[in-house]
């Protein structure tokens, strides 16, 4: 079929194409029908949407209420469980309590039924048992003491002497306060003290290098350690030591101590001091006050010397000036020095008349 010579934009050509082709006409009609249906159904769709939204809201509220009910049920179950446990415990207690009450009721009359006499006998029997146990303990301790005394009696004279010597070494039977103890604050005044004796045997060497010195310092005489060799040595037989006391003291006595000959390593006491003088020192520069001259006998390992001059004044330092020893020309050993006195001034004794009046 020959094509039309009219242009596509001509309306007449469009009508002619529609007349010759019936399919585009149906399509156009369907489009018109669809638009009409959409216009007709738009109100119905709006109503359906609102109904669906309301259903969804109600369903959410129902679910929320259901969750709250579940939580309430859980809490109620927990409370119910606690109540059940409490009820069970109360029930068990009510079952066992009457039996205990019966036991108490049975035992109470027994206790209350005792007369005063029986109670007194009961207490006296208990007290007698306690006293009997204490008596047995005392008997045991007395037996131990008796056994020790028998052992001491069975010892030989040499063992007794050795024990006595050890007691003299370690014991302190000078029952007077010592103001020259290092532990309470006493010290050595090195400015007014002789130099320490340095011997080759008192040094330790390694390849001609001196490692340490075994010589004891002067403050060893202020300590109670009386083992052999634990002494302060100075060269020759003349020397001095000045002790700074812990506090000012009204001096009364001075004690020297040396080791006994039985435990001396050399077997002799030639290093012990012999003649010495005591001075009280006070002030700056220190004033020396003569207090007495004495002689130490090494056979008596502990000797206390009452001061010959006891001025009514307190001293803060004491000088011990040694002028000789018992025969050793090399050095002199001083083991321990004690200073006795009182912090308060001594009481003045009333003067006694050597010629009492006759009646």
C-alpha positions in Angstrom: 0.0 0.0 0.0 1.5 3.3 -1.0 2.4 5.7 1.7 0.6 8.9 2.0 2.3 12.0 0.8 1.1 14.1 3.8 3.4 15.2 6.5 3.4 13.5 9.9 2.3 16.6 11.7 -0.9 17.0 9.6 -4.1 16.3 11.6 -5.7 14.8 8.7 -2.9 12.3 8.3 -3.3 11.3 11.9 -7.0 10.6 11.5 -6.3 8.7 8.4 -3.8 6.5 10.2 -6.2 5.9 13.0 -8.9 4.9 10.6 -6.6 2.5 8.7 -5.0 1.0 12.0 -7.5 0.0 14.7 -4.8 -1.1 17.4 -3.8 2.3 18.5 -7.5 3.1 19.1 -7.7 0.2 21.6 -4.6 1.3 23.5 -5.9 4.8 23.9 -9.2 3.5 25.2 -7.4 1.3 27.7 -5.4 4.2 29.0 -8.6 6.3 29.4 -10.3 3.4 31.3 -7.2 3.1 33.6 -7.2 6.7 34.5 -10.9 6.6 35.2 -10.4 3.6 37.5 -7.6 5.3 39.3 -9.7 8.3 39.9 -12.6 6.1 41.0 -10.5 3.9 43.5 -8.3 6.6 45.1 -10.8 7.2 48.0 -11.1 3.5 48.6 -7.2 3.2 48.9 -7.1 6.0 51.5 -9.6 4.3 53.7 -7.8 1.0 53.5 -4.5 2.6 54.5 -6.0 4.2 57.6 -7.6 0.9 58.5 -4.2 -0.9 58.2 -2.5 1.8 60.3 -5.1 1.5 63.1 -4.7 -2.3 63.1 -0.9 -2.0 63.3 -1.2 0.5 66.3 -3.6 -1.9 68.1 -1.2 -4.8 67.5 1.7 -2.9 68.9 -0.3 -1.9 72.0 -1.3 -5.5 72.5 2.3 -6.6 72.2 3.4 -3.9 74.7 0.7 -5.0 77.2 1.8 -8.6 76.7 5.4 -7.7 77.6 4.3 -5.8 80.7 2.2 -8.8 81.7 5.2 -11.1 81.3 7.4 -8.8 83.5 4.7 -8.6 86.2 4.4 -12.4 86.1 8.2 -12.8 86.5 8.3 -10.5 89.5 5.3 -12.2 91.0 7.0 -15.6 90.6 10.2 -14.3 92.3 8.2 -12.9 95.2 6.2 -16.1 95.4 9.4 -18.2 95.5 10.8 -16.1 98.4 7.6 -16.4 100.3 7.6 -20.1 99.8 11.2 -20.4 101.1 10.3 -18.3 104.1 7.2 -20.5 104.8 9.3 -23.6 104.4 11.9 -22.4 106.9 9.2 -21.3 109.4 7.6 -24.7 109.0 10.9 -26.5 109.7 11.6 -24.3 112.7 8.2 -24.9 114.1 8.7 -28.7 113.8 12.1 -28.8 115.6 11.4 -26.1 118.2 9.0 -28.1 120.3 11.5 -31.0 120.7 14.1 -28.6 121.8 11.7 -27.0 124.2 10.9 -30.4 125.7 14.6 -31.1 126.2 15.0 -27.7 127.9 12.0 -28.3 130.0 13.2 -31.7 131.1 16.8 -30.5 131.9 15.7 -27.3 133.7 14.0 -29.1 136.6 17.1 -31.1 137.1 19.1 -28.0 137.5 16.6 -26.2 139.6 15.9 -29.3 141.7 19.4 -29.2 143.1 19.5 -28.1 146.7 22.0 -25.6 148.0 24.0 -28.3 149.7 24.4 -30.3 146.4 25.4 -27.1 144.6 28.0 -26.3 147.3 29.4 -29.9 147.0 29.5 -29.6 143.2 31.4 -26.3 143.4 33.7 -27.6 146.0 34.5 -30.7 144.0 35.3 -28.6 140.9 37.5 -26.3 143.0 39.3 -29.3 144.6 40.0 -30.7 141.1 41.5 -27.4 140.0 43.6 -27.2 143.2 44.7 -30.8 142.6 45.9 -30.0 139.1 47.8 -26.9 140.4 49.4 -29.1 143.1 50.5 -31.6 140.5 52.1 -28.9 138.4 53.9 -27.5 141.5 55.1 -31.0 142.3 56.5 -31.4 138.8 58.4 -28.1 138.9 59.7 -29.0 142.3 60.9 -32.3 141.1 62.7 -30.6 138.2 64.4 -28.1 140.6 65.5 -31.0 142.8 66.9 -32.8 139.9 68.9 -29.7 138.8 70.2 -29.3 142.3 71.3 -32.9 142.4 73.1 -32.4 139.1 74.9 -29.3 140.4 75.9 -31.1 143.6 77.3 -34.0 141.5 79.5 -31.6 139.5 83.2 -31.5 140.2 85.0 -28.5 141.7 86.5 -27.6 138.4 83.1 -27.4 136.7 81.8 -25.3 139.5 84.7 -23.0 139.2 84.2 -22.7 135.4 80.5 -21.9 135.9 81.4 -19.3 138.4 83.9 -17.7 136.0 81.3 -17.7 133.2 78.8 -16.0 135.5 81.4 -13.4 136.4 82.0 -12.8 132.7 78.4 -12.6 131.6 76.8 -11.6 134.8 76.7 -8.1 136.2 76.5 -8.2 139.9 77.5 -4.5 140.2 74.1 -3.3 141.0 74.7 0.4 140.2 73.6 2.5 137.2 76.3 2.8 134.6 76.4 6.3 133.0 79.2 5.3 130.6 77.1 2.9 128.5 77.2 3.5 124.8 73.6 2.3 124.5 72.3 5.2 126.6 74.3 8.0 124.9 77.8 7.9 126.3 80.7 8.4 123.8 84.5 8.9 123.6 86.1 12.3 123.5 88.8 11.4 120.8 90.5 14.8 121.3 91.5 13.9 124.8 92.1 10.1 124.2 95.3 8.3 123.2 95.7 6.8 119.8 94.7 3.2 119.2 97.6 0.6 119.0 98.1 -0.6 115.4 99.9 -3.9 115.2 100.7 -5.8 112.0 98.7 -8.8 113.2 95.7 -6.6 113.5 95.6 -5.8 109.8 94.4 -7.9 106.9 96.4 -7.6 103.6 96.0 -8.9 100.0 99.0 -8.4 97.8 100.4 -5.7 100.1 97.0 -4.0 100.0 95.4 -3.4 103.4 91.8 -4.7 103.4 90.6 -3.9 107.0 91.8 -3.3 110.5 90.9 -5.7 113.3 91.9 -3.2 116.0 88.9 -2.2 118.2 88.1 1.5 118.6 88.0 3.2 122.1 84.2 3.1 122.4 84.4 -0.7 122.8 85.1 -0.1 126.5 81.5 1.3 126.8 79.9 -1.9 125.8 79.2 -5.0 128.0 80.8 -7.5 125.6 83.7 -9.2 127.5 84.9 -11.8 125.1 88.7 -12.2 124.8 90.2 -9.7 122.3 87.3 -7.3 122.4 89.2 -4.5 124.1 90.8 -1.2 123.3 94.6 -1.2 123.2 96.9 1.7 123.2 100.7 1.7 122.7 103.0 1.2 125.7 102.0 1.3 129.3 100.9 5.0 129.5 97.7 6.3 128.0 94.4 8.0 128.7 90.7 7.8 127.7 88.1 10.5 128.2 84.4 9.4 128.4 81.7 11.8 127.6 78.8 10.7 129.9 75.2 10.4 128.9 74.4 13.3 131.2 75.9 15.3 134.1 76.3 13.1 137.1 77.4 13.5 140.7 80.2 10.9 140.6 80.6 8.3 143.4 82.4 5.2 142.0 84.3 3.9 139.0 84.5 0.2 137.9 87.2 -1.5 135.8 86.7 -4.9 134.3 89.2 -7.4 132.7 89.0 -10.9 131.5 90.2 -13.7 133.8 93.5 -15.5 133.3 91.8 -18.8 132.6 90.3 -17.7 129.3 93.2 -15.4 128.2 94.8 -16.6 124.9 98.2 -15.7 126.1 97.7 -17.2 129.5 98.8 -14.1 131.3 97.4 -10.7 132.4 100.4 -8.5 131.7 98.3 -6.2 129.4 95.9 -5.3 132.2 96.2 -1.7 133.5 97.8 -1.2 136.9 98.1 2.3 138.3 95.6 4.9 137.1 94.2 8.3 138.1 90.6 9.6 137.6 89.7 13.1 136.8 86.3 14.8 136.5 86.0 17.2 133.5 83.6 20.0 133.0 83.4 23.3 131.1 85.0 24.6 127.9 88.0 24.5 128.0 87.5 21.4 130.1 88.6 21.8 133.7 90.2 18.7 135.3 89.3 17.9 138.9 91.3 15.2 140.7 89.0 12.4 142.0 91.4 9.7 143.1 94.4 7.5 142.3 94.0 3.7 142.4 95.6 0.4 141.4 93.8 -2.4 139.6 94.5 -6.0 140.7 94.0 -8.4 137.7 93.1 -11.4 139.9 89.8 -9.7 140.6 88.3 -9.2 137.2 85.7 -6.7 138.3 86.8 -4.0 140.8 84.8 -1.0 141.9 86.8 2.0 143.3 85.0 4.6 145.5 86.2 8.0 144.6 88.6 9.6 147.1 87.4 13.1 146.3 83.7 13.6 145.7 83.0 17.3 145.2 79.4 18.5 145.4 79.2 19.2 141.7 78.1 17.3 138.6 80.5 16.3 135.8 79.7 15.6 132.2 83.0 13.8 131.4 85.5 11.5 133.1 89.2 11.0 132.2 91.0 7.7 133.1 94.7 8.3 133.0 96.8 5.0 133.1 100.4 5.3 134.2 101.5 1.6 134.1 100.4 -2.0 133.3 101.4 -5.4 134.6 104.5 -6.0 132.5 103.7 -5.8 128.8 106.0 -3.2 127.2 104.2 -3.2 123.8 100.6 -2.2 124.6 97.9 -2.1 127.3 94.3 -3.4 127.0 91.3 -1.8 128.5 88.1 -4.0 128.4 85.4 -2.0 130.1 85.0 1.1 132.2 81.9 1.9 134.2 81.0 5.2 135.9 78.6 5.3 138.8 76.8 8.1 140.5 73.5 9.9 140.7 71.7 12.5 138.8 70.4 14.3 141.9 72.9 15.7 144.4 73.7 13.2 147.2 72.2 13.9 150.6 74.5 15.4 153.2 74.8 13.0 156.1 74.6 14.7 159.6 77.9 15.1 161.3 78.3 12.6 164.1 80.2 13.5 167.3 82.9 10.9 167.8 82.7 11.5 171.5 79.1 10.9 172.6 77.8 12.8 175.6 77.4 10.8 178.7 74.4 11.0 180.8 
